[in-house]
Structures are given as structure tokens and as C-alpha cells.
């Protein structure tokens, strides 16, 4: 099977070629610089950019994979959730291509693709996180690396999916068999990072910059609340933390103008978010008796989250699989890998009249 996959759920235009569990190529065209002018993603602009870049990205992906259109035997695309018009640009293009060529098309749930992305590994293995991709450059894979689906080592696990719009805890009982344990009740973790960054006057995208500044800060100087950390459920809520930061800054005008104080605030905010995510994830793994924890989604690029999850899992005797940073943000590689596995397992292709599902729940 040679599968061509597309991802256009938000502000990344991506295509990938997957064959027999190997990602032959993946290309991501990022829109970060375009949206930075507006301080966030503008849906109309995102859709326009998808329409501009979808065909060039697809051609580049096929060329890098060393395959032609005639050799493609299946097509996949993200069908939801996401921005409605952005989803339509990629899914409609995939559907048209599949129809013209008489190929099966499978629409993939964006979060489900994230869910299984920790099982996509590099061959040879990465030497460090720094080599694992750069969202701004739009390159999740180094030229000398091969991405490969590691289904042989798959184990039931507790999975944390944490991104700008969603924070989910999921029990993965087996391949393609999962149930959502809990999710965000208001602001997601990534949204909290971005909104508190804006309160601090940081440019878009603020989350990664806050992470870098926090590396030089002291988290014990300014301690912020950990919403719902001690509640014995699997839900998350970060709107209260965002409000706490706003109130804190209003009482201390000019604090963000002090470079060290700014770094200390960033460190305190990051510590509150990471502590909550790690505590609830590890607690769920212990409660359900699962020995493996995985994490994926854009916020999994956060250095403190990766460190603290690794430390907590080591203390509890849990095995940890993190999606590579270059595969945490939106990319077609994870879409293609999951689609190929589903088709191989007998999942039926989409009917011709299916439409995108912007609010598609994971279950």
C-alpha cells in the first residue's frame, strides 16, 4: 500500500506518503509568520493559505518519496475536529483525488492521530529533542532519518493529548481501541499557555517563547494555583489559572518589564500547568493498573512537561513514550500512519457523501 495523506485542520498544510508502516516523506508548510501579525490564527487566512499550498506541498511530498501519482493506492485526510473551512480544503481535495483515481479514502480523527503518534519512531533514533523538528521551519523530519510505525511494541497505555485547543486523558486498551477518561472543561493547557503569554506581552506564538523564558526562571518565586489537580477525576480546567495570572499582573504593573521577574512568572505559570498535567496522568495510570504512559500534541514539545513526565514515570515504575517534538504539532505523517493501519485492519473507507466534522469527539 502506498498512501497519500493530508492534514489541514488548523494552520499547517501538510502531506505525507506512507508505505508499509514507513513514512517515505512528510512536508509541512507552516503559517506561523502570517498569523503572528494578528496575534493568533485567523480562520479565513488559514483556509486561503491551505488552498494556495496544498498542491505544491503534495507534489513536493510525492517527489521526496520517489513515487508518482500513479503508484498511490489509498488516500487519507483529517476529517475533524478543526476549523471548518480549513478541514474542507484538505478533505475535499483528498476526496476528489480518490474519486478520480478510484482509490479508497479514509477520513482520520485529528486527536486519534495524535493518540498513536508516540508509536512512530525514528530510525536511526534521535540523539536529542533538538533534532526532532522545528514548527516554524515546517520540517518535522531530518533528511537522514526514517520514520517508522512501531506497532510491534504497542502496549495498552494511558495517553495524554495536550494541545492549544484540547487536553484529554485517554485509556488505550489496545490498537484502535480507546476510551476518553476526561478532558478540559474550559481552557486547554495550550490555550492557557498562549493566553498568559499574551498577558505578559509576549509575541505570538507565545507558548514556545514562555517555555524558553521559563528555562531561565525560578518557579518557586511566584507560585500559581493548580486547578483541579487534587480532584479525583480525569478532567482539567485552566481558566482559573489564566485569571489568577491576570489578577497577579494587574496588582503588579510593570512587573513584566523586569527581565528576571518576567522569567520567574513564566517559570511559575509553566510549573502550575505541568504539575497538573503530570499529576493527573500518572494518577490515572496507577488507578487503572497500566504500566505505560504516552503523551502527544503540541504542548508535549514543552521541555518541562517532557522532563517532569519522565521523572514521575521513573519514580512510579512506569514506561514512558513521548511523541517526538517534530511530530507533536500538526503533521500528515501521523494521519497517514494511522490510516494505513486502519485500512490494513479492515476499517471501511469513507462513503462518497461524508463531510468534515469540525466538532468531532474522540469517541
C-alpha positions as CSV (number, residue, x, y, z in Angstrom):
1,X,0.0,0.0,0.0
2,X,1.2,3.5,-0.9
3,X,-0.9,6.0,0.9
4,X,-1.0,9.8,0.4
5,X,-2.2,11.7,3.5
6,X,-3.2,15.3,4.1
7,X,-3.6,17.4,7.3
8,X,-5.3,20.8,7.2
9,X,-7.1,21.0,10.5
10,X,-5.8,24.4,11.5
11,X,-2.8,26.4,10.3
12,X,-0.4,23.8,8.9
13,X,-0.7,22.5,5.4
14,X,0.9,19.0,5.4
15,X,1.1,15.9,3.2
16,X,2.9,12.6,3.7
17,X,3.5,9.4,1.8
18,X,3.3,6.2,3.9
19,X,4.1,2.7,2.7
20,X,4.2,-0.5,4.8
21,X,4.5,1.4,8.0
22,X,7.3,3.6,6.8
23,X,6.8,7.4,6.3
24,X,8.5,7.8,3.0
25,X,8.2,11.6,3.2
26,X,6.4,14.3,5.0
27,X,6.2,18.0,4.2
28,X,4.7,20.8,6.5
29,X,4.0,24.3,5.3
30,X,3.7,26.5,8.4
31,X,1.6,29.7,8.6
32,X,3.1,31.0,11.9
33,X,4.6,34.1,10.4
34,X,1.4,35.0,8.6
35,X,-0.7,34.8,11.8
36,X,1.8,36.4,14.1
37,X,0.8,39.8,12.8
38,X,-2.7,39.2,14.2
39,X,-1.7,37.5,17.5
40,X,-3.4,34.2,16.6
41,X,-4.8,32.1,13.9
42,X,-7.3,33.8,11.5
43,X,-9.5,31.1,10.0
44,X,-10.1,32.8,6.7
45,X,-6.4,33.4,6.2
46,X,-5.6,29.9,7.2
47,X,-8.0,28.5,4.6
48,X,-6.7,30.7,1.9
49,X,-3.1,29.5,2.6
50,X,-4.2,25.9,2.5
51,X,-5.7,26.4,-0.9
52,X,-2.5,28.1,-2.1
53,X,-0.1,25.5,-0.7
54,X,-2.0,22.1,-0.8
55,X,-1.0,21.1,-4.4
56,X,2.7,22.3,-4.1
57,X,3.0,20.5,-0.8
58,X,1.5,17.3,-2.3
59,X,3.8,17.5,-5.3
60,X,6.9,18.0,-3.1
61,X,5.9,15.1,-0.8
62,X,5.5,12.7,-3.8
63,X,8.8,13.9,-5.2
64,X,10.6,13.4,-1.9
65,X,9.1,9.9,-1.5
66,X,10.3,9.0,-5.0
67,X,6.8,7.9,-6.1
68,X,4.3,9.1,-8.7
69,X,0.6,9.7,-8.6
70,X,0.0,6.5,-10.5
71,X,1.6,4.4,-7.7
72,X,-0.7,5.8,-4.9
73,X,-3.2,3.1,-3.8
74,X,-5.0,4.9,-1.0
75,X,-5.7,8.4,0.3
76,X,-6.3,9.8,3.8
77,X,-7.1,13.2,5.3
78,X,-8.0,14.8,8.6
79,X,-11.8,15.0,8.7
80,X,-12.1,16.6,12.1
81,X,-12.0,18.3,14.6
82,X,-10.7,21.6,13.5
83,X,-11.5,24.8,11.7
84,X,-14.4,24.0,9.3
85,X,-13.1,25.7,6.1
86,X,-9.6,24.5,6.8
87,X,-10.7,20.9,7.1
88,X,-12.8,21.2,4.0
89,X,-9.8,22.3,1.9
90,X,-7.8,19.2,2.7
91,X,-10.5,16.6,2.9
92,X,-12.3,17.8,-0.2
93,X,-9.0,17.7,-2.2
94,X,-8.3,14.2,-0.9
95,X,-11.9,13.1,-1.8
96,X,-11.6,14.5,-5.3
97,X,-8.2,12.8,-5.8
98,X,-9.6,9.5,-4.5
99,X,-12.7,9.7,-6.7
100,X,-10.8,10.5,-9.9
101,X,-8.3,7.7,-9.3
102,X,-10.8,5.2,-8.0
103,X,-9.0,4.8,-4.7
104,X,-10.2,4.3,-1.1
105,X,-10.4,7.4,1.1
106,X,-10.3,7.3,4.9
107,X,-11.0,10.4,7.0
108,X,-9.0,10.5,10.2
109,X,-9.8,12.0,13.6
110,X,-7.1,14.5,14.4
111,X,-6.8,13.6,18.1
112,X,-6.8,9.9,17.3
113,X,-3.8,10.5,15.0
114,X,-2.1,12.3,17.9
115,X,-3.1,9.4,20.2
116,X,-0.9,6.9,18.3
117,X,1.9,9.3,17.2
118,X,4.1,8.2,20.1
119,X,4.4,4.8,18.4
120,X,6.0,6.4,15.4
121,X,9.8,6.2,15.9
122,X,12.9,7.4,14.2
123,X,15.4,5.1,12.6
124,X,18.2,5.8,13.4
125,X,17.0,7.0,16.8
126,X,17.2,10.8,17.5
127,X,20.2,11.9,19.5
128,X,18.3,14.7,21.2
129,X,15.0,16.5,21.2
130,X,16.6,19.5,19.5
131,X,17.0,17.4,16.3
132,X,13.3,16.4,16.2
133,X,11.9,19.2,14.2
134,X,11.0,22.9,14.2
135,X,7.5,24.1,13.9
136,X,8.5,27.4,12.4
137,X,10.7,25.8,9.7
138,X,7.9,23.3,9.0
139,X,10.3,20.4,8.9
140,X,9.5,17.5,11.3
141,X,11.9,15.1,9.8
142,X,15.7,15.3,9.2
143,X,16.7,14.1,5.8
144,X,18.8,11.2,7.1
145,X,16.1,9.9,9.4
146,X,13.3,7.4,8.6
147,X,10.0,7.4,10.4
148,X,8.6,4.0,11.1
149,X,5.4,2.8,12.9
150,X,6.4,0.7,15.9
151,X,3.2,-1.4,16.1
152,X,5.1,-4.5,17.2
153,X,5.9,-2.9,20.6
154,X,2.5,-1.4,21.2
155,X,1.1,-1.9,24.7
156,X,-2.1,-0.7,26.4
157,X,-1.4,2.8,27.9
158,X,-2.7,6.0,29.5
159,X,-2.3,8.7,26.9
160,X,-2.2,12.5,27.5
161,X,-3.1,14.5,24.4
162,X,-2.3,18.2,25.1
163,X,-2.5,21.0,22.6
164,X,-3.8,24.5,22.1
165,X,-7.4,23.6,21.9
166,X,-7.7,20.3,23.7
167,X,-6.4,18.5,26.8
168,X,-7.5,14.9,27.0
169,X,-6.7,11.8,29.1
170,X,-7.4,8.6,27.2
171,X,-7.2,4.9,28.2
172,X,-5.9,3.0,25.2
173,X,-6.9,-0.6,25.7
174,X,-5.5,-1.9,22.5
175,X,-4.7,-1.0,18.9
176,X,-7.6,1.2,17.7
177,X,-9.4,0.6,21.0
178,X,-9.6,3.5,23.4
179,X,-11.9,5.5,25.7
180,X,-11.7,9.1,26.8
181,X,-11.3,9.4,30.6
182,X,-11.6,13.1,30.9
183,X,-10.8,16.4,29.2
184,X,-10.7,20.1,29.5
185,X,-13.8,21.8,31.0
186,X,-12.8,25.3,29.7
187,X,-9.4,26.4,28.6
188,X,-7.0,23.8,27.4
189,X,-3.4,23.7,28.6
190,X,-2.0,25.1,25.3
191,X,-4.7,27.8,25.3
192,X,-3.6,28.8,28.9
193,X,0.0,29.0,27.8
194,X,-0.9,31.2,24.8
195,X,-3.3,33.5,26.8
196,X,-1.0,34.0,29.7
197,X,1.8,34.7,27.2
198,X,-0.3,37.5,25.7
199,X,-1.0,38.9,29.2
200,X,2.8,39.0,29.6
201,X,3.2,40.9,26.3
202,X,4.9,38.1,24.6
203,X,4.6,37.8,20.8
204,X,2.7,35.1,19.0
205,X,3.1,32.1,19.3
206,X,3.6,32.8,23.0
207,X,3.6,29.2,24.4
208,X,7.0,28.2,23.0
209,X,8.6,31.5,24.0
210,X,7.2,31.3,27.5
211,X,8.8,27.8,27.7
212,X,12.2,29.2,26.7
213,X,12.0,32.1,29.2
214,X,10.9,29.7,31.9
215,X,14.1,27.7,31.5
216,X,15.9,30.8,33.0
217,X,13.3,31.5,35.6
218,X,12.7,30.3,39.2
219,X,9.3,28.6,39.6
220,X,9.3,29.0,43.4
221,X,9.3,32.8,43.3
222,X,5.7,33.1,42.1
223,X,3.5,30.2,42.8
224,X,0.2,29.9,40.9
225,X,-2.8,27.6,41.6
226,X,-3.0,24.1,40.2
227,X,-6.7,23.9,39.1
228,X,-8.3,20.5,39.8
229,X,-5.0,18.8,40.4
230,X,-6.2,17.2,43.6
231,X,-9.7,16.3,42.4
232,X,-10.0,12.6,41.9
233,X,-11.3,12.8,38.4
234,X,-9.6,12.9,35.0
235,X,-10.8,16.4,33.9
236,X,-8.8,19.6,33.5
237,X,-9.6,23.3,33.9
238,X,-7.1,26.1,33.2
239,X,-9.3,29.2,33.0
240,X,-8.8,29.8,36.7
241,X,-5.1,29.8,36.3
242,X,-5.3,32.3,33.5
243,X,-7.5,34.6,35.7
244,X,-5.0,34.2,38.5
245,X,-2.2,35.4,36.3
246,X,-4.3,38.3,35.1
247,X,-5.1,39.4,38.6
248,X,-1.5,38.9,39.7
249,X,-0.2,41.2,36.9
250,X,-2.9,43.9,37.5
251,X,-1.7,44.2,41.1
252,X,2.0,44.5,39.9
253,X,2.0,46.9,37.0
254,X,5.3,47.0,35.2
255,X,6.5,43.6,36.6
256,X,6.8,42.1,33.1
257,X,9.3,44.9,32.2
258,X,11.8,43.4,34.7
259,X,13.6,40.6,32.6
260,X,14.2,38.3,35.6
261,X,10.7,38.8,37.1
262,X,9.3,38.0,33.6
263,X,11.2,34.8,33.5
264,X,10.2,33.9,37.1
265,X,6.5,34.4,36.2
266,X,6.9,32.3,33.1
267,X,8.5,29.6,35.2
268,X,5.7,29.8,37.8
269,X,3.0,29.5,35.2
270,X,4.7,26.6,33.4
271,X,5.2,24.8,36.7
272,X,1.5,25.1,37.6
273,X,0.3,23.7,34.2
274,X,2.9,20.9,34.1
275,X,2.4,19.8,37.7
276,X,-1.4,19.5,37.0
277,X,-0.9,17.5,33.8
278,X,1.7,15.2,35.2
279,X,-0.1,14.5,38.5
280,X,-3.4,13.6,36.8
281,X,-1.8,11.5,34.1
282,X,0.3,9.4,36.5
283,X,-2.6,9.0,38.9
284,X,-4.8,7.6,36.1
285,X,-2.1,5.1,35.1
286,X,-1.8,3.9,38.7
287,X,-5.6,3.7,39.2
288,X,-6.1,1.6,36.1
289,X,-3.0,-0.5,36.6
290,X,-1.4,0.4,33.3
291,X,2.4,0.3,33.0
292,X,2.8,2.6,30.0
293,X,2.2,6.4,29.7
294,X,2.2,8.2,26.4
295,X,2.0,11.9,25.5
296,X,1.4,13.8,22.3
297,X,0.1,17.1,20.9
298,X,1.8,20.5,20.5
299,X,2.3,21.2,24.2
300,X,4.3,17.9,24.5
301,X,7.1,19.9,22.9
302,X,7.3,21.8,26.3
303,X,10.6,20.9,27.8
304,X,9.4,20.9,31.4
305,X,6.5,18.7,30.6
306,X,8.8,16.1,29.0
307,X,11.2,16.2,31.9
308,X,8.6,16.0,34.6
309,X,6.7,13.2,32.9
310,X,9.9,11.3,32.6
311,X,10.8,11.9,36.2
312,X,7.4,11.0,37.6
313,X,7.1,7.8,35.4
314,X,10.6,6.7,36.6
315,X,9.6,7.2,40.2
316,X,6.4,5.2,39.7
317,X,8.0,2.4,37.6
318,X,6.0,3.4,34.5
319,X,7.4,3.2,31.0
320,X,7.0,6.5,29.0
321,X,6.7,7.1,25.3
322,X,6.6,10.7,24.1
323,X,5.8,11.8,20.6
324,X,8.9,13.3,19.0
325,X,8.7,17.1,19.2
326,X,8.7,17.3,15.4
327,X,5.6,15.1,15.4
328,X,3.7,16.8,18.2
329,X,2.5,19.7,16.1
330,X,0.1,19.0,13.2
331,X,1.5,16.8,10.5
332,X,0.3,14.4,7.9
333,X,2.7,11.6,8.9
334,X,0.6,10.6,11.9
335,X,-2.5,10.8,9.8
336,X,-1.1,8.5,7.2
337,X,0.4,6.0,9.6
338,X,-3.0,5.6,11.4
339,X,-4.9,5.5,8.2
340,X,-2.7,2.7,6.8
341,X,-3.1,0.7,9.9
342,X,-6.9,1.1,9.9
343,X,-7.2,0.1,6.3
344,X,-5.0,-2.9,6.9
345,X,-7.2,-3.9,9.9
346,X,-10.3,-3.8,7.7
347,X,-11.8,-0.4,8.6
348,X,-14.1,0.6,5.7
349,X,-13.2,3.6,3.6
350,X,-15.4,6.7,3.8
351,X,-18.6,6.8,1.8
352,X,-18.6,9.4,-1.0
353,X,-21.1,11.7,0.7
354,X,-19.3,12.1,4.1
355,X,-18.4,15.6,5.1
356,X,-15.9,17.1,7.6
357,X,-16.8,17.1,11.3
358,X,-15.3,20.3,12.9
359,X,-16.6,19.3,16.4
360,X,-15.9,15.6,16.1
361,X,-15.4,14.0,19.5
362,X,-12.8,11.3,20.0
363,X,-15.4,8.7,20.9
